[in-house]
């Protein structure tokens, strides 16, 4: 087990996110049934599961975009559904969200995309917001020239970095990422994974990361939670999860791609 997988997990940590007894339904379709999950301070928690297991629905329930049918979601010790509108707005400022397709506004350049939440939520002047937007773009490794480019003119990797810069605009305490490396080539995906760990270590936020990318799990995540059978089947370090006696888990982590990802991660750690 690597140092990275253990350094953020201690027995006395209070979770920054606590989900208990979560039930989500869409009509007669029950997506989650008595799901329990914790996200610990400063960790990168990877969320995996088969298609239709409700990974993205879980993310939406935690950030307040989907009201649970039953159960309780607490963030920083507070139940979201108990907050009034002002408290809810203050809480949401502590979240940064990167959706799968980036969700940048095509009518705005990158600088304007990132400045928007700073103007709307932090009440900054346009000039101050645009200055900070350029700082955020630099933080995620984009050149100064990218600030005035439109999203449609960028490569997939640059779009994901720009969307990450916007997610970090308000200096969140928790970053939510939905398939951040989907559609990226292996080199761009690996660079994004490395950037995420670097930023987490520097800025000390927690990460809730929905992914199917085994390379991302092995290179970035401190713990992994497996959603199966409408609940969290197992949560722990990669070593602990890989040892779980479940057919889906065994096929996922011990198939050819799982072995290749594990070998690549081991080689990378030896080189560090």
Protein Blocks (a to p, Z undefined) as FASTA:
>chain_A
ZZklmmmpcfklccfbdcehiacdehjbcfbghiacdddehiacdddddehilmmmmmmm
mnopaccfbdcddeehiafklpcfklmmmmmmmpccddfklopafkbcfklmmmmmmmmm
nopafklmmmmmmmmmmmnopafklmmpcfklpcfklmmmmmmmmmmmnopabdcdehkl
goiafklmmmmmmmmmmmmmmnopacddddfbfklmmmmmmbdcddeehiafbgcdfklm
mmpccfklmmmmmmmklmmmmmmmmmmmmmZZ
